[in-house]
Amino acid sequence: MGDGVRAQRKARWTAGGHAALLALALAVPATHALALPPPEALLPRAKPVATPEFISWVSALREEALGAGISATTFDRAFTGILPDPVILERDAHQPEFARPIWEYLDGAVSDLRVENGRAAQARLLAELQRLELLYGVPKQILVAIWGLESSYGNFTGDTNIIQSLATLTFAGRRTDYFRGELINALKILEARGGSVLLGSWAGAMGHTQFMPSSYLAHAVDGDDDGERDIWDNPVDALASTASYLQQSGWEPGKSWGEAVRLPERFDYALAELTLQRPMSEWAGLGVTRLDGSMLELTGAQGRDPSAILVPAGHEGMAFIVGTNFRALLAYNNSTAYALGIGLLSDRIAGAHPLPARWPRDTRPLTRTEREELQRHLLAEGQPVGEVDGVIGIRTREAIRVVQQRLGLVPDGFPDDTLLARLRARADERGGGP
């Protein structure tokens, strides 16, 4: 397909979408947040140069690529002018100190503007989405929600040369083996499609629904039977490919992703882990109800679905029951906040009213440094947490619950400043830090 045809197609599918571009930028979730650069980023940078090490690395990679079936012409064309990009390395190395609380993330992910634009996008492609739903069993509103969070319905697909990004991350990044595989896969895509450039994000994700090259090769499909798998300029192909991805990740037709629920008083929050799955009937027997107090769905496939309870902000926040299809969303992006955002946005696009969100908005999220400190305090309390890395995983949550119980707090496993203050006080009483 010629560049002119691609440009016409892109203009067709994004028509009407750019009017809300600025407002969408202000509502982008955390994974796509637009941040002002630090002052040092505004200073003149040294121009990247081809060091002897990089030249030798490219030469070795060329031999590997040719051995993987990539032609010399494709490789040489793709690597013309490619040098390590220090900006990409800075982004790869950056670990944000301040975590965004889930309620702020969901405020952006399920904003009224994103819902409005999602309904409009669904209306524009309704016939195609209905066909994909019949073919793959994935509801149209789920596909549109992913489209909305990944690229704001095609408005932010990325303008970075993927070969530049992946070459930089392979040569000098933190996960060189992973990105080397993605780089070879990107070259395979160029070999099949022609051309010399693939555009996407600085980390290598591409198109309307942000596929990595390996995901493209494994899951991309031709959604409109025009002979191409074009996730960059054709949203039908991108949405069909996303449906294919979810289907192959275990999405089961006829089941929801989950819903917000009401927990009984004195609920055992040790049960609130994604790994602890029970049928709906068992949760109902423990007193879990829908948000309005009515009974959970106990019949059919939904009633038999192995489901888990999530309390992403502890006992003062919302609670959710999630099942098989939530886990399929996690296969697409392994983030609980992201999967909840997709589920809640899809419900709103389908016509649901906003939830009466109950979140501890006066709670200050811990910084990464404070989370590491919390883990050291937990170790001093005799509770294993695994590696002290600031990541609140299942072992850290288990340790938090034990210590919360010991301190007379609700043992919900949620790390907050109140818990940290209590542990600091205990450490002072013992005569030292953690």
C-alpha positions as CSV (number, residue, x, y, z in Angstrom):
1,M,0.0,0.0,0.0
2,G,1.4,3.4,-0.9
3,D,2.0,6.2,1.6
4,G,-0.7,8.3,0.0
5,V,-3.3,5.6,0.5
6,R,-2.2,5.2,4.1
7,A,-2.4,8.9,4.8
8,Q,-6.0,9.0,3.3
9,R,-7.0,6.0,5.5
10,K,-5.6,7.7,8.6
11,A,-7.4,10.9,7.9
12,R,-10.6,9.0,7.4
13,W,-10.5,7.1,10.7
14,T,-9.4,10.0,12.8
15,A,-11.7,12.6,11.3
16,G,-13.5,14.4,14.1
17,G,-11.1,13.1,16.7
18,H,-8.5,15.9,16.8
19,A,-11.0,18.6,18.0
20,A,-10.6,17.1,21.5
21,L,-6.9,16.5,21.3
22,L,-5.8,18.9,24.0
23,A,-8.5,17.8,26.4
24,L,-7.7,14.1,25.9
25,A,-4.0,14.8,26.6
26,L,-5.1,16.2,30.0
27,A,-7.0,13.0,30.7
28,V,-4.4,10.4,29.7
29,P,-3.9,7.6,32.3
30,A,-0.6,7.1,34.1
31,T,0.9,4.8,31.5
32,H,0.6,7.5,28.9
33,A,0.8,10.6,31.1
34,L,2.3,13.7,29.5
35,A,4.9,15.2,31.8
36,L,6.9,18.4,31.6
37,P,10.6,17.6,31.1
38,P,13.1,18.3,33.9
39,P,15.1,21.5,33.6
40,E,18.2,19.6,32.6
41,A,16.3,18.1,29.6
42,L,16.0,21.6,28.2
43,L,19.8,22.1,28.0
44,P,21.6,21.4,24.7
45,R,22.5,17.8,24.3
46,A,25.7,16.3,22.8
47,K,24.9,14.8,19.4
48,P,24.9,11.0,19.5
49,V,27.9,9.5,17.7
50,A,28.6,6.0,16.3
51,T,31.2,4.7,18.8
52,P,33.4,1.7,17.8
53,E,31.4,-0.4,20.3
54,F,28.1,0.5,18.7
55,I,29.5,-0.1,15.2
56,S,30.7,-3.5,16.2
57,W,27.3,-4.3,17.9
58,V,25.4,-3.4,14.8
59,S,27.7,-5.6,12.7
60,A,27.0,-8.6,15.0
61,L,23.3,-7.9,15.0
62,R,23.3,-7.7,11.2
63,E,24.7,-11.3,11.0
64,E,22.0,-12.4,13.5
65,A,19.3,-10.7,11.6
66,L,20.4,-12.2,8.3
67,G,20.4,-15.6,9.9
68,A,16.8,-15.0,11.1
69,G,15.7,-14.5,7.5
70,I,15.9,-10.7,7.2
71,S,17.5,-9.5,4.0
72,A,20.6,-7.3,3.9
73,T,18.6,-4.7,2.1
74,T,15.9,-4.5,4.8
75,F,18.5,-4.4,7.6
76,D,20.7,-1.8,6.0
77,R,17.7,0.4,5.1
78,A,16.3,0.2,8.6
79,F,19.6,1.0,10.3
80,T,20.5,4.0,8.1
81,G,21.2,6.8,10.5
82,I,20.4,4.8,13.6
83,L,22.4,5.8,16.7
84,P,21.7,5.2,20.5
85,D,19.3,7.8,21.7
86,P,20.2,9.1,25.2
87,V,16.6,10.4,25.8
88,I,15.3,6.9,25.4
89,L,17.9,5.6,27.9
90,E,16.9,8.2,30.4
91,R,13.3,7.2,30.1
92,D,14.2,3.5,30.5
93,A,16.3,4.2,33.6
94,H,13.8,6.5,35.2
95,Q,11.8,5.1,38.2
96,P,9.2,7.6,39.3
97,E,9.5,8.4,43.0
98,F,5.8,9.3,43.4
99,A,3.2,6.7,42.7
100,R,-0.1,7.8,41.3
101,P,-3.0,6.6,43.5
102,I,-5.5,4.3,41.7
103,W,-8.4,6.8,42.2
104,E,-6.5,9.4,40.2
105,Y,-5.6,6.9,37.5
106,L,-9.2,5.8,37.2
107,D,-10.4,9.5,37.2
108,G,-8.4,9.9,34.0
109,A,-9.1,6.5,32.5
110,V,-12.8,6.8,32.9
111,S,-13.2,10.5,32.5
112,D,-16.5,11.9,31.0
113,L,-14.5,13.1,27.9
114,R,-13.0,9.6,27.3
115,V,-16.4,8.0,27.7
116,E,-18.0,10.5,25.3
117,N,-15.2,10.0,22.7
118,G,-15.4,6.2,23.2
119,R,-19.1,6.2,22.5
120,A,-18.6,8.3,19.4
121,A,-15.7,6.0,18.2
122,Q,-17.9,2.9,18.8
123,A,-20.7,4.5,16.8
124,R,-18.4,5.2,13.8
125,L,-17.2,1.6,13.6
126,L,-20.4,-0.1,14.9
127,A,-20.8,-2.6,12.1
128,E,-17.2,-3.6,12.1
129,L,-17.2,-4.0,15.9
130,Q,-20.3,-6.1,15.9
131,R,-18.7,-8.4,13.4
132,L,-15.6,-8.7,15.5
133,E,-17.6,-9.5,18.6
134,L,-19.3,-12.3,16.8
135,L,-16.0,-13.6,15.4
136,Y,-13.9,-13.4,18.5
137,G,-16.4,-13.3,21.4
138,V,-15.0,-10.1,22.9
139,P,-17.5,-7.3,23.5
140,K,-17.2,-4.3,21.3
141,Q,-17.0,-1.9,24.3
142,I,-14.0,-3.8,25.7
143,L,-12.1,-3.3,22.4
144,V,-13.1,0.4,22.2
145,A,-11.9,0.9,25.8
146,I,-8.5,-0.6,25.1
147,W,-8.3,1.6,22.0
148,G,-9.2,4.6,24.2
149,L,-6.6,3.9,26.9
150,E,-3.8,2.8,24.5
151,S,-4.0,5.7,22.0
152,S,-6.9,7.9,22.9
153,Y,-8.8,6.4,19.9
154,G,-6.0,6.7,17.5
155,N,-4.9,10.3,18.4
156,F,-1.6,9.2,20.2
157,T,-0.1,6.2,18.4
158,G,3.5,7.4,18.8
159,D,5.9,9.1,16.4
160,T,9.2,7.5,17.4
161,N,11.2,5.3,15.0
162,I,10.8,1.8,16.5
163,I,14.1,0.6,15.2
164,Q,15.8,3.6,16.9
165,S,14.0,2.8,20.2
166,L,14.7,-0.9,20.2
167,A,18.3,-0.6,19.0
168,T,19.0,1.9,21.8
169,L,17.3,-0.3,24.4
170,T,19.0,-3.5,23.1
171,F,22.5,-1.9,23.0
172,A,22.4,-0.1,26.4
173,G,19.1,-0.6,28.2
174,R,18.2,-2.6,31.3
175,R,16.5,-5.6,29.6
176,T,18.7,-6.1,26.6
177,D,17.7,-9.8,25.9
178,Y,14.0,-8.9,25.8
179,F,14.5,-5.9,23.5
180,R,16.9,-7.8,21.3
181,G,14.1,-10.2,20.5
182,E,11.7,-7.3,19.9
183,L,14.2,-5.6,17.6
184,I,14.6,-8.8,15.5
185,N,10.8,-9.1,15.3
186,A,10.5,-5.4,14.2
187,L,12.9,-6.1,11.4
188,K,10.8,-9.2,10.4
189,I,7.8,-6.9,10.2
190,L,9.7,-4.5,7.9
191,E,10.8,-7.4,5.8
192,A,7.2,-8.5,5.3
193,R,5.7,-5.0,4.9
194,G,8.4,-3.1,3.1
195,G,9.6,0.4,4.0
196,S,12.3,1.4,6.4
197,V,10.4,2.9,9.3
198,L,7.9,1.7,11.9
199,L,6.5,4.4,14.2
200,G,5.4,3.9,17.8
201,S,6.3,4.7,21.4
202,W,9.8,5.1,22.8
203,A,9.5,1.6,24.3
204,G,8.6,-0.1,21.0
205,A,4.8,-0.4,21.2
206,M,3.0,0.4,17.9
207,G,-0.3,1.3,16.4
208,H,-3.9,2.1,17.6
209,T,-3.8,-0.5,20.4
210,Q,0.0,-0.4,21.0
211,F,1.4,-3.9,20.1
212,M,5.0,-4.8,20.7
213,P,6.5,-6.4,17.6
214,S,6.3,-9.9,19.1
215,S,2.6,-9.4,19.8
216,Y,2.1,-8.2,16.3
217,L,3.7,-11.3,14.8
218,A,1.7,-13.6,17.1
219,H,-1.7,-11.9,17.2
220,A,-2.2,-9.3,14.4
221,V,-4.9,-10.1,11.9
222,D,-6.4,-8.6,8.8
223,G,-9.6,-7.3,10.2
224,D,-11.2,-5.9,6.9
225,D,-9.9,-8.5,4.4
226,D,-7.8,-6.0,2.4
227,G,-4.7,-8.2,2.5
228,E,-2.8,-6.2,5.1
229,R,-2.4,-6.4,8.9
230,D,-2.2,-2.6,9.4
231,I,-2.4,-1.7,13.0
232,W,-0.9,1.7,12.4
233,D,-3.4,3.4,10.1
234,N,-6.3,1.0,10.1
235,P,-8.2,0.8,13.4
236,V,-10.3,-2.1,12.2
237,D,-7.1,-4.2,11.8
238,A,-5.9,-3.0,15.2
239,L,-9.2,-3.8,17.0
240,A,-9.4,-7.2,15.3
241,S,-5.9,-7.9,16.4
242,T,-6.7,-6.9,19.9
243,A,-9.7,-9.2,19.9
244,S,-7.5,-12.0,18.6
245,Y,-5.0,-11.3,21.4
246,L,-7.7,-11.5,24.1
247,Q,-9.3,-14.6,22.6
248,Q,-5.9,-16.4,22.6
249,S,-5.3,-15.1,26.2
250,G,-8.4,-16.9,27.5
251,W,-11.3,-14.5,27.0
252,E,-14.5,-16.4,27.5
253,P,-17.7,-15.2,25.7
254,G,-20.7,-14.6,27.8
255,K,-18.8,-13.6,30.9
256,S,-18.1,-10.1,32.2
257,W,-14.7,-8.8,33.3
258,G,-16.1,-8.2,36.8
259,E,-18.0,-5.5,38.8
260,A,-17.8,-3.3,41.9
261,V,-19.1,-5.1,45.0
262,R,-20.0,-4.5,48.6
263,L,-18.1,-6.4,51.2
264,P,-19.6,-7.5,54.6
265,E,-18.4,-6.1,57.9
266,R,-15.4,-8.0,59.3
267,F,-14.5,-9.3,55.8
268,D,-11.3,-11.3,55.9
269,Y,-9.1,-9.2,53.7
270,A,-6.5,-12.0,53.5
271,L,-9.0,-13.4,50.9
272,A,-8.6,-10.3,48.7
273,E,-5.9,-11.5,46.4
274,L,-6.1,-12.2,42.7
275,T,-4.6,-15.7,43.2
276,L,-7.5,-16.7,45.6
277,Q,-10.3,-17.7,43.2
278,R,-13.7,-19.0,44.2
279,P,-17.1,-19.5,42.5
280,M,-19.6,-16.7,42.9
281,S,-21.7,-18.9,45.3
282,E,-18.9,-19.0,47.8
283,W,-18.4,-15.3,47.8
284,A,-22.2,-14.8,48.1
285,G,-22.1,-17.2,51.1
286,L,-19.5,-14.9,52.7
287,G,-21.8,-11.9,52.4
288,V,-20.4,-10.3,49.3
289,T,-23.1,-8.5,47.3
290,R,-23.4,-6.3,44.3
291,L,-22.8,-2.6,45.0
292,D,-26.6,-2.0,45.3
293,G,-27.0,-4.8,47.8
294,S,-28.5,-7.3,45.4
295,M,-27.2,-10.9,45.1
296,L,-24.3,-11.8,42.8
297,E,-25.0,-13.7,39.6
298,L,-25.0,-17.3,40.7
299,T,-26.3,-19.1,37.6
300,G,-24.8,-19.9,34.2
301,A,-21.2,-19.4,33.1
302,Q,-20.9,-16.2,35.2
303,G,-21.9,-18.0,38.4
304,R,-19.4,-20.7,37.8
305,D,-16.5,-18.4,36.9
306,P,-13.5,-18.6,39.2
307,S,-13.5,-15.1,40.8
308,A,-11.4,-13.1,43.1
309,I,-11.9,-10.0,45.3
310,L,-9.7,-7.0,44.8
311,V,-9.4,-4.0,47.2
312,P,-6.8,-1.9,45.4
313,A,-7.0,1.0,48.0
314,G,-7.7,-1.1,51.1
315,H,-10.8,-1.2,53.2
316,E,-11.6,2.5,52.7
317,G,-11.7,2.1,48.9
318,M,-13.8,0.4,46.3
319,A,-14.0,-3.4,46.2
320,F,-14.3,-5.5,43.0
321,I,-15.0,-9.1,42.1
322,V,-13.1,-10.1,38.9
323,G,-13.0,-13.3,36.9
324,T,-11.5,-15.1,34.0
325,N,-11.8,-12.2,31.6
326,F,-10.1,-9.8,34.0
327,R,-7.1,-12.2,33.8
328,A,-7.2,-12.0,30.0
329,L,-7.0,-8.2,30.3
330,L,-4.0,-8.6,32.6
331,A,-2.4,-10.7,29.8
332,Y,-2.7,-7.7,27.6
333,N,-1.2,-5.3,30.2
334,N,-0.1,-6.8,33.5
335,S,-1.4,-3.9,35.6
336,T,-4.4,-4.2,38.0
337,A,-5.1,-0.5,37.6
338,Y,-5.1,-0.8,33.8
339,A,-7.4,-3.8,33.8
340,L,-9.8,-2.1,36.1
341,G,-9.7,1.0,33.9
342,I,-10.6,-1.0,30.8
343,G,-13.4,-2.8,32.6
344,L,-14.9,0.4,34.1
345,L,-14.5,2.4,30.9
346,S,-16.1,-0.4,28.8
347,D,-19.1,-0.4,31.2
348,R,-19.5,3.4,30.7
349,I,-19.2,3.2,27.0
350,A,-21.9,0.6,27.0
351,G,-24.2,3.0,28.8
352,A,-23.6,2.4,32.5
353,H,-23.9,5.3,35.0
354,P,-20.7,6.4,36.8
355,L,-20.0,4.5,40.0
356,P,-20.4,6.2,43.3
357,A,-16.7,6.0,43.7
358,R,-15.5,5.6,47.3
359,W,-11.8,6.2,47.7
360,P,-9.6,7.4,50.5
361,R,-8.7,10.6,48.7
362,D,-7.2,12.2,51.8
363,T,-4.6,9.4,52.1
364,R,-1.2,10.2,50.8
365,P,0.4,7.5,48.7
366,L,3.8,6.4,49.8
367,T,6.8,7.3,47.6
368,R,9.1,4.6,46.3
369,T,11.6,5.5,49.0
370,E,9.0,5.2,51.7
371,R,7.7,1.9,50.3
372,E,11.3,0.6,50.5
373,E,11.5,1.9,54.1
374,L,8.2,0.2,54.9
375,Q,9.5,-3.1,53.6
376,R,12.6,-2.8,55.9
377,H,10.4,-2.1,58.9
378,L,8.4,-5.2,58.0
379,L,11.6,-7.2,57.9
380,A,12.5,-5.8,61.4
381,E,9.1,-7.0,62.6
382,G,10.0,-10.5,61.5
383,Q,7.9,-10.5,58.3
384,P,9.4,-11.7,55.0
385,V,8.7,-9.4,52.1
386,G,11.1,-10.8,49.4
387,E,13.4,-8.2,47.9
388,V,13.3,-4.7,49.3
389,D,12.4,-2.9,46.0
390,G,9.4,-0.7,46.8
391,V,7.1,-3.0,44.9
392,I,4.0,-4.0,47.0
393,G,3.5,-7.6,45.9
394,I,1.7,-10.4,47.5
395,R,4.4,-11.2,50.0
396,T,4.6,-7.6,51.2
397,R,0.8,-7.4,51.4
398,E,0.8,-10.6,53.5
399,A,3.4,-9.0,55.8
400,I,1.5,-5.8,56.1
401,R,-1.7,-7.7,57.1
402,V,0.2,-9.5,59.9
403,V,1.6,-6.2,61.3
404,Q,-1.7,-4.3,60.9
405,Q,-3.4,-7.0,63.0
406,R,-0.6,-6.7,65.6
407,L,-1.1,-2.9,65.7
408,G,-4.9,-3.0,65.9
409,L,-5.4,-1.7,62.4
410,V,-7.8,-3.2,59.8
411,P,-5.6,-5.9,58.2
412,D,-6.3,-5.0,54.6
413,G,-2.7,-5.1,53.3
414,F,-2.8,-1.5,52.0
415,P,0.4,0.5,52.6
416,D,-0.3,4.0,53.8
417,D,1.4,6.8,55.7
418,T,-0.5,5.8,58.9
419,L,1.1,2.4,58.9
420,L,4.5,3.8,58.1
421,A,4.3,6.3,61.0
422,R,3.3,3.5,63.4
423,L,6.2,1.4,62.3
424,R,8.7,4.3,62.6
425,A,7.4,4.8,66.2
426,R,8.0,1.1,67.0
427,A,11.5,1.3,65.5
428,D,12.2,4.4,67.7
429,E,11.0,2.5,70.8
430,R,13.5,-0.3,69.9
431,G,16.2,2.2,69.8
432,G,17.0,2.4,66.1
433,G,15.8,2.4,62.5
434,P,14.5,-0.6,60.5
